[in-house]
Amino acid sequence: MINPTERSANIEYAIRDVLIPALKLEEQGRTILKLNIGDPIAFDFETPPHMVEAYCRALRDGHNGYSDSQGYKPLISSIVEHERKKYGTELDPSKVLVTAGISEALVFLFGALLEQGDEILVPGPSYPPYTTLVKFMGGVARTYRTDENNGWQPDIDDLRAKITNRTKAIAIINPNNPTGSAYTRQVLAPIIDLAAEHKLPIISDEIYDGLVYDLPHTSPLALSEEVPMVLLNGFSKVYMVPGWRVGYMAFRDTEGRLDGLYDGCIRQARVRLSTNHPAQVASLAALEGPQEHIEENRRKLMERRDIISRRVNAIDGLSVARPEGAFYAFPRIDIERGPWKNDKAFVLDMLETAGVLCVHGSGFCEDFGKDHFRVVFLAPPAELERACDAIEDFMATRLRD
Ligand SMILES: Cc1ncc(COP(=O)(O)O)c(C=O)c1O
């Protein structure tokens, strides 16, 4: 028996960990509504046909070798143009790196940024790799509070209080996973000021930027040229191709303060040779082809967001802040009124009893996620209604007054 290293044995990923008991129930013949994974293709969303055609064409045209480690050059140019149109910001194409999704960008970034014991500020709750991968790399993820009573917006005082002499960067995930919050200019401006004051770079994860419901999306890149920023984005969610594994990171700094960090990332990129070449070629069609599907999907999701918010808020023992972006809601459980020892026990009980699979909130942050669960609202309206019926019945059997 060869034992795994401690650092790998400690890896947890709540979103997929909860799938194991669900699959066991399915083996026993139970039907489970899986509202745990943010994959639109698992529901009634489709990859735009012009992108599928572009992928097939890329294969036929012979893009089957490795690409440049930095990425397919025409795609990099297109990304620069795309970001310029969105934010009026000029990215330097020599500082844009195409990766196997934001997931790989995070490996490169934390690998290049963090020495043992270095800290990074991440929103609490947040997408698990921001804590898990940081720990894997020997760093410390310090979570700053986001406030449920204020639409899960960052608590700037808590953020300020958590800056130390080991802090290396502030991460912003906007719109946020798992809370579905979207940040306004008024919220982002003081975070940028804080970053400027402490000479910290901002890491801005904008994977859901085209899926914002009531406000326009605001990027910190559009608000400041002075503060160094690493933009993370990709094609998984807005362009409906999570399986293609294409994303990108862009280092924007007028004074070259991020050049070393970029160098640490491109060195790692060379070791993995290249990311999926035909998928990069086809991603060009995503940025340069028709965009109507984004608005159609946004409207579809807005209707589902409204169903989840209305139904969950009508269930005794649950309440939810209305999501403003992405496809997640993060309801609070009135846990003292039920038999559960924690939110994980709640999620497992709901799975067994109601046949609905969600993810426990503490899997996104022990401090600020506990006593919550994340529900993905990608499913069609009838399925969401059925899930809410089942959750409502389940809560009625469990709650004490
Ligand atoms: C906030 C956030 N960032 C990044 C990712 C991963 O994206 P990718 O498919 O580009 O690796 C996800 C996936 O759910 C996410 O929610």
The ligand as an ORCA input file, in Angstrom:
! r2SCAN-3c Opt
* xyz 0 1
  C     -16.438     30.809     -9.969
  C     -15.941     29.726    -10.850
  N     -14.728     29.843    -11.400
  C     -14.239     28.885    -12.185
  C     -14.955     27.736    -12.461
  C     -14.322     26.672    -13.317
  O     -14.415     27.003    -14.630
  P     -13.688     26.237    -15.796
  O     -14.673     25.311    -16.403
  O     -13.283     27.351    -16.720
  O     -12.505     25.520    -15.238
  C     -16.223     27.565    -11.928
  C     -17.011     26.345    -12.189
  O     -18.054     26.092    -11.679
  C     -16.728     28.588    -11.097
  O     -17.937     28.491    -10.533
*
